[in-house]
Amino acid sequence: MFSGLRVFGAFAALFVISLILCAPVKDAQAQQTIRDIEIVGAERIDPATILTYLDVRVGDPMDQDTFNKALKSLFATGLFADVTLRQRAGNTLEVTVLENPVISQIVFEGNDKLKNEDLMAEIQLRPRHVLTRTRVQSDVNRLYQLYQRNGRFSASIEPKIIQLDQNRVNLVFEVTEGPVTKVRSVRFVGNRHYTDAKLRSEISTKEARWYRFLTSDDRYDPDRLGFDQELLRRFYLAQGYADFRVVSAVAELSRDRDHFFLTFTLEEGERYRVGEVSINASLRHFDATVLKPYITFSKGQWYNADEVTRSIDRMTDALGDRQYAFVSVRPEIRRDREARTVDIIFTINETPRVFVERIDIRGNVRTLDKVVRREFELVEGDPFNRSKLEKSEQNIRNLDFFETVDIRPVQGSSPDRTVVEVDVTEKSTGELSLGAGFSTADGPLADIRIRERNLLGKGQDMLIAGMFAGRRQEFNFSFTEPYFMNRDFSAGFDAFHITRDLQRESSFDQRQSGGALRIGYPLSDRWRQQLRYRVERNEIRNVRDDASRFIKDQEGRRVTSAVSQRLTYDSRDSIIFPTSGLYGWLDTEIAGLGGDARYVSGRLGSSYFYPIASQWVFNVLGETGAMTGIAGKNVQINERFFLGGTNLRGFRSAGVGPRDLETRDALGGNLFYRGTVEMSFPIGFPDELGVLGHGFTDFGSLWHTDGLSGGDTVDNHRIRAAAGVGISWRSPLGPIRLDYSRPYIKEKYDRTEHFQFNFGTRF
């Protein structure tokens, strides 16, 4: 009995001890669980929102891993400057936050060369955004990069924060722009065959000079430095140096941070000639020999990488014309260093013939799809033609409605189908331009033009213009629909009012008011036809008392109603500054469909440009014209031809032709011819200035005036000619040209003019 009690007592004691030992463990486990979460310090952000960011919930363990996870999730939002976690009694997790301030305003101070909007576009912070030091530093770095791209490497930028109430701040960037850091010198090491001066002319970076104040080519730009290395590589490869490489390109900044010194280390290598040239075509049922005429070089010539590329383009175009859309023409270059020759093998991969499945146009927010689509030489279902695709891309670029145009063929729904993707970026097509200038013909001049070249996104062109000069005032309004009735011809109308002071030439003033209807259409890529109907009221007024009687007889108003046509041919490489090609024109006009005037006129001319050498351009121009009265009417002075000034240098405007010797008034003529022979050439200025010299001779004659009989008048067809020199400058403000000429064949009554100066611009 006693032993049983002892055993029971022992078990009881063990049970009590186990209860005592287990109680703290269970309590400790209860303390490790989060029972509540309390947010402290929230001002702008709702506590419920902070709880969603916290990534910790009630019931999660109350341990260091949980705290670390909570801190990371809150700091990752970028909304808080500081976060503190604390365990309170009752297993409550207290989260104390210090919110980052909100930006009220961003201000730039000290910037003069770069505008506020340019700087604001560069940074990522904005008003009403949360401010963090990381974002501020990132924006400071971006601003430094912007200033460096503009050539200001000595710029300093200091951000300052101005505290406001309600946890708001103003962010101020204090900028010290500093001077432009220019390139003082460009040096080359390792060039044996070409001088430093020659290599400097091949790269885009230029040394600082006084005359480059209107360009940025003399500013250091890391991207431009990389581009210059590519330009050097292209230059040497075009001269036959197939092993050429740029070893290094180093830009050193001066101690005062005002200038850079550029050094290119080159390895020219040997010069190679072209060895064997062959074509390896894997196209089935295709004779590769048909592509040989498209190779622009031959065996024995100096190797020229540009000619290899040009040959690839020509062969690719020729294959595209044969409906091989995704053809791949790759050159394989095999050097023979002992013989110093390069064998070139053009490898052509086999591709299927393809057809256009569809044309997708993207990026045209304002411009209608049809405006872009009608410029395509291809339509859905046509055989793919690479030449037509390139012509279509050029047509769209010529619209000048888009900043960028990217056209590429991609695989369609089947191997023999292609989708043409067109990505465009629109640009502003509205223009408000003011102009200023001077000419010896009209004196000082100014003009204003308001133009919209893509009206309502339909490709229509509307112009309102006015010109005010010392001896001429002109107002114009015109509208053009380039695709009238969805056909490939343009239609439009013009309204004009012109007053001219012709007192110096012919002792009268002229005023013209009227309008015109016109249509134009292409006959081919280079031929274009335009038809025009014009009606105008012409007034000869303010005739001087001592004017010629032949002019006094024509004083008053008359109406001209005329139909005309203009046929042009244009193969020039540039409209503004041509160096090669031909431009020809044929103008005819007949007046008599109502009104007072009765005449027929015609003009035929052409201008041919031929490049002799780099910047040496030979130009020859010739033009002739004739007009005659019909239905018993004479041609009036307001319709006649005049010669001199811009169309016959060495003579004044209207300085040649029939004249009243007593009053010295020019009377105009019905027949004329004129010609120009000119050579343009460099005169030692850097190429980028665009300064050229000109040597020329102009010749021509004007004669035959209706009703000219009696009185002290002259009318003969003897030739006049003048020779001279000139200088022109393609200035950033517009083209400027000064000519000096002296007549060497003239009549004693002709009016001469030695200097002719023209300057004009729009801004």
C-alpha positions in Angstrom: 0.0 0.0 0.0 2.7 2.4 1.0 4.8 1.6 -2.1 1.8 2.3 -4.3 1.3 5.6 -2.7 5.0 6.4 -3.3 4.6 5.5 -7.0 1.5 7.7 -7.4 3.2 10.6 -5.7 6.1 10.4 -8.0 3.8 10.5 -11.1 1.9 13.4 -9.6 5.1 15.3 -9.0 6.3 14.7 -12.6 2.9 15.9 -13.9 3.1 19.1 -11.9 6.7 19.8 -13.0 5.7 19.2 -16.7 2.9 21.7 -16.4 5.2 24.3 -14.9 7.8 23.7 -17.6 5.4 23.7 -20.5 3.5 26.9 -19.5 6.3 29.4 -20.4 6.9 27.6 -23.8 3.3 28.0 -24.9 3.3 31.6 -23.7 6.5 32.3 -25.6 5.0 30.8 -28.8 2.0 33.1 -28.4 4.3 36.2 -28.1 5.9 35.4 -31.5 2.7 36.0 -33.5 1.5 39.5 -34.7 -1.9 40.2 -33.3 -2.2 43.8 -34.6 -0.5 46.4 -36.8 -0.6 50.1 -36.1 0.6 52.8 -38.5 2.2 55.9 -37.0 3.3 59.1 -38.7 1.2 58.8 -41.9 0.2 62.3 -43.1 -0.5 62.2 -46.9 -0.7 58.5 -47.4 -3.7 56.6 -46.1 -2.8 54.0 -43.4 -4.7 51.3 -45.3 -2.5 52.0 -48.4 0.6 51.6 -46.3 -0.7 48.3 -45.0 -1.0 47.1 -48.6 2.6 48.1 -49.2 3.8 46.4 -45.9 3.7 42.8 -47.2 3.1 41.7 -43.6 -0.2 40.5 -42.2 -1.7 39.7 -38.8 -0.7 36.2 -37.8 2.7 36.4 -39.3 5.7 35.6 -37.0 7.0 38.4 -34.9 10.7 37.9 -35.8 13.6 39.6 -37.6 12.9 38.1 -41.0 9.4 39.6 -40.9 10.8 43.0 -40.0 13.4 42.9 -42.8 10.7 42.0 -45.3 8.5 44.8 -44.2 11.3 47.4 -44.3 12.3 46.3 -47.8 8.8 46.5 -49.2 8.1 50.0 -47.7 11.5 51.5 -48.9 10.9 50.0 -52.3 7.9 52.2 -52.8 10.1 55.3 -52.7 7.4 57.1 -50.6 9.2 57.1 -47.3 12.4 58.8 -46.1 12.5 56.6 -42.9 10.7 53.6 -41.5 10.9 52.2 -37.9 9.4 48.9 -36.7 8.7 48.2 -33.0 7.0 45.4 -31.0 4.6 46.8 -28.5 2.8 45.0 -25.6 0.1 42.7 -26.7 2.1 41.6 -29.8 1.2 44.8 -31.7 3.6 45.7 -34.5 4.0 49.5 -34.5 5.2 50.9 -37.9 6.4 54.5 -37.7 6.9 56.2 -41.1 8.5 59.5 -42.2 7.1 60.3 -45.6 9.2 61.7 -48.4 8.1 65.3 -49.3 6.1 66.1 -52.4 7.5 68.5 -55.0 5.5 71.6 -55.3 7.6 73.4 -57.9 10.8 72.7 -60.0 12.8 75.8 -60.8 16.0 76.3 -62.8 18.2 79.2 -62.0 21.3 80.5 -63.9 20.6 78.8 -67.2 20.8 81.1 -70.2 21.9 79.0 -73.2 19.4 76.2 -72.6 15.8 77.0 -72.0 13.7 75.9 -69.1 11.6 73.6 -71.2 14.7 71.9 -72.6 16.0 71.2 -69.1 12.5 70.1 -67.9 12.2 67.7 -70.8 15.5 66.0 -69.8 14.7 65.3 -66.1 12.2 62.7 -64.8 11.0 64.5 -61.6 7.8 66.5 -61.9 5.7 68.7 -59.7 3.4 66.6 -57.4 5.9 63.7 -57.6 7.5 62.3 -54.5 11.1 63.6 -54.0 13.9 61.2 -53.3 17.6 61.8 -53.2 18.2 59.0 -55.7 15.9 60.6 -58.3 17.4 64.0 -57.7 20.9 62.7 -58.3 19.8 60.8 -61.3 18.3 64.0 -62.8 21.4 66.0 -62.0 23.4 63.4 -64.0 21.0 63.7 -66.9 21.4 67.5 -66.9 25.2 67.1 -67.0 24.8 64.9 -70.0 22.6 67.4 -71.7 25.1 70.2 -71.2 27.9 68.0 -72.4 26.0 67.2 -75.5 25.8 71.0 -76.0 29.6 71.3 -75.6 29.6 72.8 -72.0 31.8 70.4 -70.0 32.6 73.0 -67.3 28.9 73.4 -66.3 28.1 72.8 -62.7 24.6 71.9 -61.3 23.7 72.1 -57.6 20.2 70.9 -56.5 18.7 72.7 -53.5 15.5 71.8 -51.6 13.3 74.5 -50.0 11.1 73.2 -47.3 7.4 74.2 -47.3 4.5 73.4 -45.1 2.5 70.2 -45.3 5.5 68.2 -46.1 6.0 69.9 -49.5 9.2 71.3 -51.1 10.4 73.3 -53.9 13.3 71.8 -55.9 15.8 74.3 -57.3 18.6 73.4 -59.7 21.2 76.2 -59.5 23.1 76.0 -62.8 26.4 77.6 -63.8 26.6 76.9 -67.5 30.2 78.0 -68.2 31.7 78.6 -71.6 31.4 76.2 -74.6 34.2 73.6 -74.5 35.6 73.6 -78.0 38.1 71.5 -79.8 41.4 73.3 -80.0 43.3 70.8 -82.2 42.8 67.5 -84.0 45.9 65.5 -84.5 46.7 62.2 -86.2 49.4 59.7 -85.5 50.4 57.0 -88.0 49.1 58.6 -91.2 51.8 58.2 -93.9 49.8 58.7 -97.1 47.4 61.5 -96.2 48.1 64.8 -94.4 46.5 65.9 -91.2 44.6 68.6 -93.2 43.2 66.1 -95.6 42.0 63.8 -92.7 40.5 66.8 -90.9 38.4 67.5 -93.9 37.0 64.0 -93.8 35.7 64.0 -90.2 32.8 65.9 -88.8 34.6 67.4 -85.8 36.3 70.7 -86.6 38.9 72.8 -84.9 37.7 76.0 -83.2 38.0 79.0 -85.6 36.4 82.4 -85.5 34.3 81.8 -88.6 32.6 78.8 -87.0 30.6 80.9 -84.5 27.3 79.8 -86.2 28.0 76.1 -86.1 28.6 73.5 -83.4 31.0 71.3 -85.4 33.9 72.6 -83.2 32.3 71.3 -80.0 33.4 68.1 -78.5 30.8 65.3 -78.6 31.6 61.7 -77.6 29.1 60.4 -80.1 30.6 62.5 -82.8 34.0 61.1 -81.9 32.8 57.6 -82.5 31.2 58.8 -85.8 34.5 60.3 -86.9 36.3 57.0 -86.5 33.7 55.5 -88.8 34.2 58.3 -91.3 38.0 57.7 -91.3 37.4 54.0 -91.8 35.1 54.7 -94.8 37.6 57.1 -96.3 40.5 54.7 -96.1 38.5 51.8 -97.3 37.3 53.9 -100.3 41.0 54.5 -101.1 41.9 50.9 -101.1 43.4 50.5 -97.6 41.5 47.3 -96.7 43.6 46.6 -93.5 43.0 50.1 -92.1 42.0 50.5 -88.5 41.7 53.2 -85.9 43.9 52.1 -83.0 42.6 54.7 -80.6 40.8 58.0 -80.4 41.6 60.0 -77.3 40.0 63.3 -76.1 42.0 65.2 -73.6 40.4 68.1 -71.6 42.6 71.0 -70.8 43.2 72.0 -67.2 41.0 75.0 -67.4 38.2 72.8 -68.9 37.9 75.2 -71.9 39.3 73.1 -74.7 39.7 69.5 -75.9 42.6 68.0 -77.8 41.7 65.1 -80.0 44.3 62.5 -81.1 43.5 59.7 -83.5 46.1 56.9 -83.8 45.9 55.1 -87.1 47.2 52.0 -88.7 46.9 52.5 -92.5 48.2 49.2 -93.8 48.8 48.5 -97.5 46.8 49.6 -100.5 45.1 46.9 -102.5 43.9 46.6 -106.0 40.8 44.6 -107.2 41.6 41.0 -108.1 39.1 38.6 -109.4 35.4 39.6 -109.3 32.7 36.9 -109.4 29.0 36.3 -108.6 27.9 33.1 -106.8 24.1 33.0 -107.0 22.1 30.1 -105.5 18.8 31.3 -107.0 17.1 28.5 -109.0 16.7 29.1 -112.7 18.6 32.4 -112.5 21.5 33.4 -114.7 23.9 35.4 -112.5 25.6 37.0 -115.6 22.7 39.4 -116.0 23.9 41.1 -112.8 27.5 41.8 -114.0 26.5 45.2 -115.6 25.5 46.3 -112.2 29.0 46.0 -110.8 30.6 49.4 -110.8 34.3 48.5 -110.7 36.6 46.1 -112.5 39.8 44.1 -112.1 42.9 46.2 -111.7 41.3 49.2 -110.1 42.1 50.4 -106.6 39.8 48.6 -104.1 36.9 50.9 -103.1 34.5 49.8 -100.4 32.0 52.4 -101.4 31.9 50.9 -104.9 31.3 47.5 -103.4 28.4 48.8 -101.4 27.0 50.6 -104.5 27.3 47.5 -106.5 25.4 45.5 -103.8 22.6 48.1 -103.9 22.3 48.0 -107.6 22.2 44.2 -107.7 19.7 44.2 -104.9 17.5 46.6 -106.8 17.8 44.6 -110.0 16.8 41.4 -108.1 14.0 43.3 -106.5 12.7 44.3 -109.9 12.7 40.6 -110.7 10.4 40.0 -107.6 13.1 38.6 -105.3 12.2 40.6 -102.2 14.3 39.1 -99.5 17.4 38.5 -101.5 20.7 38.7 -99.7 23.7 39.9 -101.5 26.9 39.6 -99.4 30.4 40.3 -100.4 33.2 37.9 -99.5 36.6 39.7 -99.4 39.7 37.6 -99.9 43.0 39.4 -99.4 46.3 38.4 -101.1 48.7 40.4 -99.0 51.7 39.4 -101.1 50.2 40.5 -104.4 48.2 43.3 -102.6 45.0 42.3 -104.3 41.5 41.7 -103.1 39.3 39.1 -104.7 35.6 39.9 -104.3 32.9 37.3 -104.5 29.2 38.4 -104.3 27.2 35.6 -102.8 23.4 35.7 -103.4 21.1 33.5 -101.4 18.1 31.8 -102.8 14.7 33.4 -101.9 11.2 32.9 -103.2 9.2 35.4 -105.3 6.8 37.3 -103.2 3.7 39.5 -103.6 2.5 42.4 -101.5 -0.1 41.1 -99.0 -0.9 44.4 -97.4 0.5 47.8 -96.5 0.3 48.8 -92.8 0.8 52.5 -91.9 1.5 53.5 -88.3 2.3 56.8 -86.6 0.1 59.1 -88.7 -2.0 60.6 -86.0 -3.1 63.7 -88.0 -2.4 62.8 -91.6 -5.0 60.6 -93.2 -4.0 57.1 -94.3 -4.9 57.8 -97.9 -2.4 60.7 -98.1 0.4 58.3 -97.4 -1.0 55.4 -99.3 -1.4 57.3 -102.6 2.3 57.9 -102.7 3.0 54.2 -103.0 4.1 52.8 -106.4 2.8 49.4 -105.1 -0.6 48.3 -104.1 -1.9 45.1 -102.4 -1.5 42.1 -104.7 1.3 43.6 -106.8 4.5 41.6 -107.3 7.1 43.0 -104.9 9.5 45.4 -106.4 12.3 46.9 -104.3 12.9 49.8 -106.6 9.3 50.8 -106.4 9.4 50.4 -102.7 12.4 52.8 -102.4 10.7 55.2 -104.8 7.6 55.1 -102.6 9.6 55.9 -99.5 11.2 58.8 -101.3 7.7 60.0 -102.4 6.6 60.0 -98.8 9.7 61.9 -97.6 9.1 64.5 -100.4 5.8 65.3 -98.8 7.8 66.8 -95.9 5.0 65.9 -93.5 7.0 63.5 -91.4 10.1 63.8 -89.2 11.0 60.1 -89.9 9.9 57.6 -92.5 10.8 53.9 -92.1 9.5 51.4 -94.6 10.4 47.8 -94.4 9.1 44.5 -95.8 8.4 41.7 -93.3 7.2 38.1 -93.8 3.6 37.8 -94.6 1.1 34.9 -93.9 3.0 32.6 -96.3 6.6 32.5 -97.7 5.4 34.1 -101.0 3.6 37.0 -99.2 5.2 40.2 -97.7 3.7 42.9 -95.5 5.0 46.4 -96.1 5.2 48.2 -92.7 5.4 51.9 -92.7 6.3 53.8 -89.5 6.2 57.6 -89.7 6.7 60.3 -87.1 4.7 63.5 -87.9 6.1 67.0 -87.6 4.6 70.4 -87.7 3.5 71.4 -91.2 2.3 74.9 -90.3 4.7 77.8 -91.0 4.8 81.4 -89.9 7.8 82.9 -91.5 9.2 86.4 -91.6 11.7 87.4 -94.2 14.2 90.2 -94.7 16.7 90.9 -97.4 18.0 93.3 -100.1 18.3 93.1 -103.8 19.6 95.6 -106.3 16.4 95.2 -108.3 13.8 95.8 -105.6 15.9 97.4 -102.8 15.4 96.4 -99.1 12.6 93.9 -98.7 10.6 92.1 -96.0 7.9 89.5 -96.3 5.5 87.5 -94.2 4.2 84.0 -95.0 1.6 81.9 -93.3 1.4 78.4 -94.8 -0.1 75.1 -93.9 1.2 72.3 -96.1 -1.0 69.5 -94.7 -4.4 71.2 -94.2 -6.7 69.1 -92.1 -4.4 66.1 -92.6 -5.5 65.9 -96.2 -2.2 67.0 -97.8 -3.7 70.2 -99.0 -1.5 73.3 -99.3 -2.7 76.8 -98.3 -0.5 80.0 -98.5 -1.1 83.6 -97.4 1.9 85.8 -98.2 2.9 89.4 -98.4 6.1 91.1 -99.5 7.1 94.7 -98.9 10.0 96.2 -100.8 11.3 99.6 -101.7 10.0 99.3 -105.2 7.6 96.4 -105.0 4.6 95.3 -102.9 3.0 91.9 -103.3 0.1 90.0 -101.7 -0.8 86.3 -102.5 -3.3 83.7 -101.5 -3.1 80.2 -102.9 -4.6 76.8 -102.3 -3.5 73.5 -103.8 -5.2 70.1 -103.7 -2.4 67.6 -104.7 -4.7 64.8 -105.6 -7.8 66.3 -107.1 -10.8 63.9 -107.3 -8.4 61.2 -106.0 -6.4 61.4 -109.2 -2.7 61.9 -109.6 -2.8 65.5 -110.6 -2.9 68.7 -108.6 -5.4 71.5 -108.8 -5.5 74.9 -107.1 -6.2 78.6 -107.4 -4.3 81.8 -106.8 -5.3 85.3 -105.9 -2.7 88.2 -106.1 -2.3 91.9 -105.9 1.1 93.4 -107.0 2.3 97.0 -107.2 5.6 97.9 -108.8 7.6 101.1 -109.1 9.0 101.2 -112.6 9.8 104.9 -112.7 13.5 104.3 -113.0 13.1 102.0 -116.0 10.0 103.3 -117.8 8.6 106.3 -116.0 5.4 104.6 -114.7 3.9 102.5 -111.9 2.1 99.2 -112.4 -0.7 97.6 -110.4 -1.9 94.1 -111.0 -4.8 92.4 -109.4 -6.3 89.0 -110.3 -6.4 85.3 -109.9 -5.6 82.0 -111.6 -6.8 78.4 -111.7 -4.3 75.7 -112.4 -3.8 71.9 -112.6 -0.6 69.9 -112.8 0.2 66.3 -113.4 3.4 64.2 -113.8 4.1 62.7 -117.2 6.9 60.6 -115.8 9.4 60.7 -113.0 11.1 63.8 -114.4 8.6 65.3 -116.7 5.7 67.4 -115.4 2.9 69.4 -117.1 1.0 72.3 -115.7 -2.0 74.1 -117.2 -3.2 77.5 -115.9 -6.0 80.0 -116.6 -5.2 83.6 -115.5 -7.4 86.7 -115.4 -6.0 90.0 -114.1 -6.7 93.7 -114.2 -3.6 95.6 -115.1 -3.2 99.3 -114.6 -0.5 101.6 -116.0 -0.5 104.6 -113.6 1.4 107.6 -112.3 3.0 108.1 -115.8 5.4 111.0 -115.6 4.8 114.1 -117.7 8.1 113.6 -119.4 7.5 110.0 -120.2 7.7 108.5 -123.7 4.6 109.0 -125.7 4.6 105.2 -126.3 4.0 104.8 -122.6 1.6 107.6 -122.3 -0.5 106.0 -125.0 -0.9 102.9 -122.8 -1.8 104.6 -119.6 -5.0 103.2 -118.0 -6.6 99.9 -117.2 -7.0 96.8 -119.2 -8.0 93.2 -118.5 -6.0 90.1 -119.5 -7.6 86.7 -119.8 -5.1 84.0 -120.7 -4.5 80.2 -120.8 -1.0 78.9 -120.4 0.9 75.7 -120.0 4.3 74.9 -118.5 6.2 71.7 -119.4 9.3 71.0 -117.2 12.0 68.3 -117.1 14.2 68.1 -114.0 17.1 65.7 -113.3 19.0 68.0 -111.0 20.5 66.5 -107.8 19.3 69.5 -105.8 16.8 72.2 -106.4 18.5 74.9 -104.3 22.2 74.1 -104.9 22.5 71.8 -107.9 25.8 70.3 -109.0 24.7 68.0 -111.8 21.7 67.4 -114.0 19.4 69.2 -116.4 16.4 71.5 -115.9 14.4 72.4 -118.9 11.1 74.3 -119.5 8.6 75.2 -122.2 6.1 77.9 -121.5 3.3 78.9 -123.8 0.4 81.3 -123.3 -2.5 82.6 -125.3 -4.6 85.6 -124.3 -7.9 86.5 -125.8 -10.6 84.5 -124.0 -12.3 87.8 -123.1 -10.5 90.8 -121.8 -8.5 93.4 -123.7 -5.3 91.6 -124.4 -4.8 89.5 -127.6 -1.4 87.7 -128.0 0.4 84.4 -128.1 3.7 83.9 -126.4 6.2 81.1 -125.8 9.5 80.6 -123.9 11.9 77.7 -124.2 15.0 77.2 -122.0 17.2 74.8 -120.2 20.0 74.9 -117.6 22.7 72.2 -117.4 25.0 71.5 -114.5 28.1 69.3 -114.8 30.6 68.6 -111.9 34.2 69.0 -113.1 35.8 68.1 -109.8 35.0 68.5 -106.1 33.1 71.8 -105.8 33.9 72.7 -109.4 30.6 72.9 -111.2 30.1 74.0 -114.8 26.7 75.5 -115.7 25.4 76.6 -119.1 22.0 78.1 -119.5 20.0 79.2 -122.6 16.6 80.6 -123.1 14.6 82.2 -125.9 11.1 83.6 -126.1 8.7 85.2 -128.6 5.3 86.8 -128.5 3.0 88.3 -131.1 -0.3 90.1 -131.1 -3.3 88.5 -132.6 -6.7 89.7 -133.9 -5.2 92.9 -135.0 -4.0 93.8 -131.5 -0.5 94.9 -130.4 1.2 93.5 -127.4 1.0 96.0 -124.6 4.0 97.0 -122.4 2.7 95.2 -119.3 2.9 91.9 -121.3 6.2 92.3 -123.0 9.6 90.8 -122.2 12.3 92.8 -120.4 16.0 92.0 -120.2 18.6 93.0 -117.7 19.4 92.7 -114.0 19.1 89.2 -112.7 18.6 87.7 -116.2 21.5 89.6 -117.9 24.1 90.7 -115.4 26.2 93.8 -116.3 23.0 95.6 -117.3 20.3 97.3 -115.2 16.9 95.8 -114.9 15.2 96.5 -118.3 18.6 98.0 -119.3 18.7 96.3 -122.7 16.2 96.4 -125.6 14.0 98.9 -127.4 14.2 102.4 -125.9 13.0 105.9 -126.4 16.3 107.8 -126.6 14.7 111.1 -125.8 13.2 110.0 -122.4 15.5 107.0 -121.9 12.4 104.9 -121.1 12.6 101.1 -121.7 9.7 99.9 -123.9 10.1 96.1 -123.7 10.2 93.7 -126.6 8.5 90.7 -128.2 11.6 88.6 -129.0 14.6 87.8 -126.8 17.3 85.3 -126.2 19.8 85.0 -123.4 22.5 82.7 -122.2 24.9 82.1 -119.3 28.2 80.2 -119.1 29.4 80.0 -115.5 32.0 78.1 -113.5 31.7 77.7 -109.8 34.8 76.8 -107.8 36.3 76.8 -104.3 38.4 79.8 -103.3 40.2 78.4 -100.2 37.6 78.7 -97.5 36.7 75.6 -95.5 34.1 73.4 -97.2 31.6 73.8 -94.4 31.4 77.5 -94.9 29.8 77.0 -98.3 31.8 79.9 -99.9 32.4 79.6 -103.6 33.8 81.8 -106.3 32.1 82.2 -109.7 33.4 83.3 -113.1 30.7 83.9 -115.8 29.7 85.5 -119.0 26.1 86.5 -119.8 24.8 87.4 -123.3 21.5 88.1 -124.9 19.3 90.4 -126.9 15.8 91.9 -126.8 14.1 93.5 -129.8 10.9 94.1 -131.8 8.3 96.3 -130.1 4.7 96.6 -131.6 3.7 100.0 -132.9 7.2 101.5 -132.5 7.4 104.0 -135.4 8.4 107.6 -135.4 10.1 109.5 -132.7 13.6 109.1 -131.4 13.5 105.3 -130.7 15.9 102.4 -131.2 15.0 98.7 -131.8 17.7 96.3 -133.0 18.6 92.7 -132.3 22.4 93.1 -131.8 23.9 91.0 -129.1 24.9 92.3 -125.7 27.4 90.5 -123.5 29.1 91.0 -120.1 31.6 89.0 -118.1 32.3 89.0 -114.4 33.2 87.3 -111.2 31.2 86.7 -108.1 31.3 85.2 -104.7 28.5 83.4 -102.9 28.0 82.2 -99.3 25.5 79.7 -98.1 25.2 81.5 -94.8 23.0 80.2 -91.9 20.9 83.2 -92.5 20.3 82.5 -96.1 22.1 82.6 -99.5 24.2 85.7 -100.1 25.8 86.5 -103.5 27.8 89.5 -104.8 28.6 89.8 -108.5 30.8 92.3 -110.4 30.5 92.4 -114.1 31.4 94.7 -117.0 29.7 94.6 -120.4 32.1 94.0 -123.3 29.4 94.1 -126.1 26.8 96.8 -125.7 25.0 99.7 -127.3 25.7 103.3 -126.2 22.1 103.7 -125.0 22.1 100.6 -122.8 21.9 101.1 -119.1 24.7 99.2 -117.3 25.2 98.1 -113.7 28.5 96.7 -112.4 27.5 95.4 -109.0 24.6 93.1 -108.2 24.0 92.0 -104.6 21.3 89.7 -103.3 20.6 88.6 -99.8 17.5 87.0 -98.3 16.4 84.7 -95.6 13.4 83.4 -93.7 13.3 82.8 -90.0 
